[in-house]
Amino acid sequence: MKTRHLTTPRLAIPAMLLAACTTAALAQGPTLPPSSISNPGDAGQFAHTNLQILATPSGATPQVNGPPFPGYLYQTPASIACVYGLQPAVAGCNPNLTTANPSGGSKAIAIVDAFDDPNAYKDLQFFSAQFGLTPITPSTFQVVFAPHGGFPPGSCTGPATRPPSALPTGWDVEESLDIEWSHAMAPSATLYLVEAQSSSLLDLFCAVTVASKLVNAAGGGEVSMSWGSGEFPSETIGDPVFTTPKVVYFASAGDSPGVLYPSASPNVVSVGGTSLSFDPNTGNFIGENTWQTTGGGASSFESRPSYQDRNVAHIVGSQRGTPDVSSDANPYTGVWVWDSLGAPPGEGIWYIVGGTSVSSPTWAGIVNTAGAFAASSQAELTQIYSDATSDFTGIKVGNCGPYMSVFASGSWDFCSGRGSPNGYRGK
């Protein structure tokens, strides 16, 4: 399989990684696909993805194993496992040298996205082979079509036909990202990609219902939603959608200051974004900072849930605060994603992807491999907020929010919640 390259000149990214928590921009910054652009009037009607894409390096031949383009410091499954203590520590966690992938996972993870990516199976196969992950089979990865959604939210109407193509919406890259990185973090879990008929919230909520039934029937697991809508007054009527027993729901907190739904639901684990810093000379991991443009804040319509009564009530006040947890999302410290939809037969593109669309499936996979399988999101969140601080890496450096007004605290804040994973404990 050949790789088709974008025409953007090769980017000198590594030298910027040390300054990933600043607002300094490259000559060529990340771009937003159409799916990640929120239009006026979308709130309460349509969801957008949380993707930011850097151009593929050009002018070089990709290698067939490990990082497709060596010498860069973008993240692989093995480097994320190293940074977050999911595998025994390797000095430096250099993405070009670290090879131990996450292992484990069981029961099920369901990814919910809009529109259809007919190349999903073969793209996940290719990604898995590139990084030496457990191969998928037709029994361990399945694409499921959801019907159209109805009212109340979560209900479905009509037949479950193949949705319209995700090309050229950007949802194809979202789907590739979600299945590749949830599989990377929990390679032995059964993985479902549930495709909604459109990006309308009613269609997506119907797909969540379909996904929830699949995960529940598998004995439990996680549902990941890397999309969201701006908050709206009637959003609380959607909260029951995320209450299927044995299912823990994850949603992206967003890629700009403020709060998204369903991330704001008290029945969903809200996942924010961070930045990873690496030494541009040695490739060694230096530390983790805030991602300045991550979503987060106090909900306008959801009251503070009981799991936030202790320790964070003085920060969130009477409202639900997001995010709950976080992980790498800065596109300048982003992850490799393979997508071939729209490419000539036998070809595809290696994207460098950031945004909290990365964080949600990453966390869903980590929690799956941790193996606790909480009875609900509420139970998972109660565990997250009551667990020892050593189970998370509290982010101590950086800021976020409107006018960069929120500063990292090392405990809980609107930039990163409790922080990023530190091993599998407390997940």
WORAUR-V946039 format. One record per residue. RES is the residue in one letter. NEAR is the number of other ideal C-beta (glycine too) atoms within 12 Angstrom. Layout:
# WORAUR-V946039
RES:NEAR + RES:NEAR
This chain:
# WORAUR-V946039
M:24 + K:18 + T:30 + R:23 + H:24 + L:24 + T:13 + T:23 + P:17 + R:22 + L:32 + A:19 + I:37 + P:33 + A:20 + M:31 + L:40 + L:27 + A:25 + A:42 + C:36 + T:23 + T:21 + A:16 + A:18 + L:26 + A:14 + Q:24 + G:23 + P:32 + T:26 + L:28 + P:32 + P:25 + S:39 + S:38 + I:22 + S:29 + N:16 + P:9 + G:11 + D:24 + A:26 + G:27 + Q:24 + F:31 + A:48 + H:42 + T:48 + N:54 + L:47 + Q:42 + I:42 + L:41 + A:30 + T:37 + P:33 + S:21 + G:16 + A:19 + T:14 + P:29 + Q:20 + V:18 + N:20 + G:28 + P:34 + P:36 + F:34 + P:23 + G:24 + Y:38 + L:45 + Y:44 + Q:47 + T:44 + P:44 + A:36 + S:40 + I:44 + A:40 + C:34 + V:42 + Y:42 + G:29 + L:41 + Q:27 + P:16 + A:17 + V:24 + A:13 + G:21 + C:38 + N:34 + P:41 + N:30 + L:24 + T:35 + T:24 + A:23 + N:35 + P:42 + S:25 + G:25 + G:35 + S:27 + K:34 + A:42 + I:51 + A:49 + I:57 + V:57 + D:54 + A:46 + F:41 + D:31 + D:42 + P:23 + N:33 + A:42 + Y:28 + K:29 + D:40 + L:42 + Q:28 + F:36 + F:44 + S:30 + A:21 + Q:32 + F:41 + G:23 + L:40 + T:29 + P:21 + I:32 + T:17 + P:14 + S:12 + T:29 + F:34 + Q:27 + V:36 + V:34 + F:32 + A:45 + P:28 + H:28 + G:36 + G:20 + F:19 + P:20 + P:33 + G:34 + S:24 + C:31 + T:19 + G:16 + P:12 + A:24 + T:15 + R:19 + P:37 + P:23 + S:22 + A:38 + L:25 + P:18 + T:32 + G:38 + W:45 + D:43 + V:53 + E:52 + E:53 + S:51 + L:54 + D:59 + I:51 + E:50 + W:51 + S:54 + H:47 + A:49 + M:51 + A:46 + P:38 + S:30 + A:43 + T:34 + L:51 + Y:45 + L:50 + V:45 + E:43 + A:44 + Q:36 + S:31 + S:40 + S:28 + L:42 + L:35 + D:40 + L:47 + F:48 + C:39 + A:48 + V:49 + T:40 + V:39 + A:46 + S:41 + K:26 + L:34 + V:41 + N:27 + A:21 + A:30 + G:19 + G:33 + G:46 + E:57 + V:54 + S:59 + M:59 + S:55 + W:54 + G:50 + S:40 + G:34 + E:33 + F:28 + P:15 + S:20 + E:36 + T:26 + I:23 + G:42 + D:30 + P:24 + V:39 + F:44 + T:28 + T:30 + P:22 + K:28 + V:47 + V:50 + Y:49 + F:58 + A:52 + S:58 + A:56 + G:50 + D:44 + S:32 + P:30 + G:32 + V:41 + L:50 + Y:49 + P:53 + S:54 + A:45 + S:42 + P:41 + N:40 + V:49 + V:50 + S:54 + V:58 + G:61 + G:59 + T:55 + S:48 + L:46 + S:34 + F:40 + D:20 + P:23 + N:14 + T:18 + G:30 + N:27 + F:34 + I:26 + G:27 + E:41 + N:40 + T:45 + W:54 + Q:40 + T:41 + T:56 + G:51 + G:51 + G:37 + A:31 + S:39 + S:25 + F:27 + E:37 + S:22 + R:25 + P:33 + S:17 + Y:33 + Q:35 + D:22 + R:19 + N:22 + V:31 + A:21 + H:16 + I:28 + V:34 + G:19 + S:18 + Q:24 + R:44 + G:43 + T:55 + P:58 + D:52 + V:53 + S:53 + S:56 + D:54 + A:56 + N:49 + P:46 + Y:48 + T:47 + G:48 + V:52 + W:46 + V:48 + W:43 + D:43 + S:34 + L:33 + G:25 + A:29 + P:13 + P:13 + G:13 + E:22 + G:35 + I:38 + W:45 + Y:46 + I:45 + V:51 + G:48 + G:55 + T:57 + S:61 + V:57 + S:58 + S:57 + P:52 + T:53 + W:58 + A:54 + G:51 + I:51 + V:50 + N:47 + T:39 + A:37 + G:23 + A:27 + F:31 + A:30 + A:21 + S:31 + S:42 + Q:28 + A:26 + E:42 + L:41 + T:25 + Q:29 + I:42 + Y:34 + S:21 + D:28 + A:16 + T:21 + S:15 + D:28 + F:38 + T:33 + G:32 + I:45 + K:24 + V:28 + G:37 + N:30 + C:45 + G:32 + P:18 + Y:11 + M:21 + S:15 + V:34 + F:24 + A:36 + S:26 + G:21 + S:23 + W:35 + D:40 + F:42 + C:49 + S:53 + G:51 + R:47 + G:40 + S:44 + P:44 + N:28 + G:26 + Y:29 + R:22 + G:29 + K:41
